């Protein structure tokens, strides 16, 4: 008797499920689109990016290399470095004038890049730090704390090589010509020319380096002077 009741209950449940399934209606059409919400507040304006005109307006350094390539072919290459680092500290650091605190000499720092300055990819540059002091008999003496170059040299026959070196001693021995500096406009001009022996440059041959600076620098009028 219990088995009959249990079987009847199972049939009743199954039949009820079939009835509910059969009575389920079809899905209706989507309702109408609601009204658009209110427009949000306008975001703050971002800072302007550094434009190429900003990097170019502080003058340039032109370098002419004359010598023999590593493959023993004579060459002459002129490169104009005209892009200045102009970040919050870079502009003063690499386009500045002040006093060498150790020697009392006037000091001028100019660094320029071949292309737009980048923290990672731009390694084609020239970096100069010139001292100008009064020597014996009021003679003006010039010396370089830095005369650093990193130049990628490409040729018309699709070869390339790199000139990378610090030529401070050669530049200091040669001195400079045509020096002028106007604090009112920041205009700094001078030229330098010297020869680096083959054993001390990447070509392996004597290399003539001729440099012309026509740049603008910022004068340090604070208590802290130039670099040593």
C-alpha positions in Angstrom: 0.0 0.0 0.0 2.8 2.4 0.8 4.5 1.7 -2.5 1.2 2.6 -4.3 0.9 5.9 -2.4 4.6 6.8 -3.1 4.1 6.0 -6.8 1.0 8.1 -6.9 2.7 11.0 -5.3 5.6 10.9 -7.8 3.1 10.9 -10.7 1.3 13.9 -9.2 4.5 15.9 -8.9 5.6 15.1 -12.4 2.2 16.0 -13.8 2.2 19.3 -11.9 5.6 20.1 -13.4 4.4 19.5 -16.9 1.4 21.7 -16.3 3.5 24.6 -15.1 6.0 24.2 -18.0 3.2 24.1 -20.5 1.7 27.3 -19.1 4.9 29.3 -19.3 4.4 32.4 -21.5 6.7 33.7 -24.3 9.4 36.3 -23.5 8.0 39.8 -24.1 9.6 42.6 -26.3 12.2 44.9 -24.6 10.8 48.0 -22.9 11.4 51.5 -24.2 14.8 53.0 -23.7 15.0 55.2 -20.6 15.8 58.9 -20.7 19.5 59.8 -20.9 21.1 60.8 -17.6 22.5 64.3 -16.9 25.8 65.2 -18.4 28.7 64.9 -16.0 31.0 67.8 -15.0 33.8 68.7 -17.4 37.2 67.4 -16.4 40.2 69.6 -15.6 42.3 70.7 -18.6 45.6 68.7 -18.8 49.0 70.4 -18.9 50.2 71.3 -22.4 52.9 69.0 -23.7 56.4 70.2 -24.6 56.4 71.3 -28.2 59.3 71.1 -30.6 59.4 74.9 -30.8 60.2 75.0 -27.1 63.2 72.6 -27.5 64.5 74.5 -30.5 64.5 78.1 -29.2 67.6 78.0 -27.1 70.2 77.8 -29.9 72.4 75.0 -31.2 75.9 73.5 -31.3 77.4 72.5 -34.7 80.1 69.9 -34.9 82.2 69.0 -38.0 84.2 65.8 -37.9 87.0 65.4 -40.4 89.1 62.3 -40.6 89.2 58.7 -41.7 86.5 56.1 -41.2 87.3 52.8 -39.4 87.2 51.2 -42.9 90.0 53.6 -44.0 87.8 55.9 -46.1 88.2 59.7 -45.7 85.1 61.5 -44.4 83.7 64.8 -43.3 80.5 65.0 -41.3 78.7 68.1 -40.0 76.0 67.6 -37.3 73.9 70.4 -35.8 72.7 69.6 -32.3 69.7 72.0 -31.7 67.3 70.3 -29.2 67.6 71.5 -25.6 66.5 69.6 -22.5 63.8 71.9 -21.0 62.4 70.0 -18.0 62.0 71.8 -14.7 65.6 71.4 -13.8 67.2 70.4 -17.2 67.0 73.8 -18.8 69.1 75.4 -16.0 71.4 72.4 -15.7 72.2 72.2 -19.4 71.7 75.8 -20.6 73.2 77.7 -17.7 76.0 80.1 -16.6 77.4 80.7 -13.1 80.6 80.7 -11.1 82.8 77.8 -10.5 82.9 77.7 -6.7 86.3 76.1 -6.5 88.2 78.3 -9.0 86.1 81.4 -9.2 86.0 81.1 -13.0 83.0 82.0 -15.0 81.3 78.7 -16.1 79.0 77.9 -19.0 77.1 74.7 -19.5 75.5 73.8 -22.8 74.1 70.4 -23.8 72.2 69.8 -27.0 70.6 66.7 -28.7 70.3 65.8 -32.3 66.5 65.0 -32.0 63.7 65.7 -29.6 64.8 64.9 -26.1 63.7 61.5 -24.8 64.7 59.8 -21.5 65.4 56.5 -23.1 66.0 56.6 -26.9 67.9 59.9 -27.5 71.6 59.3 -27.1 73.0 61.5 -29.9 74.3 64.6 -28.1 77.1 67.0 -27.3 77.7 68.2 -23.7 80.0 71.2 -23.0 81.1 72.8 -19.8 83.4 75.8 -20.4 85.4 77.7 -17.8 86.6 81.3 -18.5 89.1 82.7 -16.1 91.6 85.6 -15.8 95.2 84.4 -15.9 98.6 86.0 -15.6 98.8 89.5 -17.0 95.0 89.7 -17.2 95.1 87.1 -20.0 91.8 85.2 -20.5 92.2 81.4 -20.0 89.7 78.9 -21.3 89.3 75.3 -20.2 86.7 72.5 -20.4 85.4 70.5 -17.5 83.3 68.6 -20.1 83.7 68.2 -23.8 81.7 65.0 -24.3 80.3 63.8 -27.6 78.1 60.9 -28.7 77.6 61.0 -32.4 76.1 58.3 -34.7 77.9 58.9 -38.1 76.0 57.7 -41.2 77.5 57.7 -44.7 76.2 58.0 -48.2 77.2 54.4 -48.9 75.0 53.2 -46.1 77.6 52.6 -43.4 77.7 53.9 -39.9 80.0 54.2 -36.9 79.9 55.9 -33.6 82.2 58.6 -32.2 81.8 58.6 -28.4 84.4 60.2 -26.2 85.4 62.9 -23.7 87.9 65.3 -25.3 88.3 67.7 -22.4 92.1 67.9 -22.4 92.3 68.4 -26.2 89.7 71.1 -26.1 91.3 72.8 -23.1 94.7 72.8 -24.8 93.3 74.3 -28.0 91.2 77.0 -26.2 88.3 78.8 -27.8 87.9 81.7 -30.3 85.2 84.3 -30.9 83.9 84.1 -27.3 81.0 86.4 -26.4 78.3 86.3 -23.7 75.4 88.7 -23.1 73.7 88.1 -19.8 70.7 90.3 -20.9 69.8 88.1 -23.8 71.5 84.8 -22.6 73.4 84.7 -26.0 76.5 82.6 -25.7 78.9 82.2 -28.7 82.3 80.6 -29.1 84.2 78.2 -31.3 86.7 75.4 -30.7 88.9 73.2 -32.9 91.3 70.5 -32.1 92.6 67.1 -33.2 92.3 63.9 -31.3 94.9 61.2 -32.0 93.7 57.9 -33.5 94.4 55.9 -30.3 92.1 58.1 -28.4 89.0 58.1 -30.6 86.7 55.5 -32.1 87.8 55.8 -35.7 91.3 54.6 -35.0 92.7 57.6 -37.0 93.5 61.2 -36.2 90.2 63.1 -35.9 89.7 66.8 -36.3 86.8 68.2 -34.3 85.5 71.7 -35.1 82.7 73.1 -32.9 80.6 76.3 -33.1 78.3 77.2 -30.2 75.4 79.7 -30.8 73.1 79.1 -27.9 71.2 80.8 -25.1 71.8 80.1 -21.4 70.3 81.2 -18.1 72.5 83.1 -15.6 72.5 81.9 -12.1 72.0 84.9 -9.8 71.5 82.9 -6.6 74.0 82.1 -3.8 74.7 78.7 -5.3 77.3 78.9 -8.0 78.3 76.7 -10.9 79.6 73.2 -10.8 83.2 72.4 -9.9 
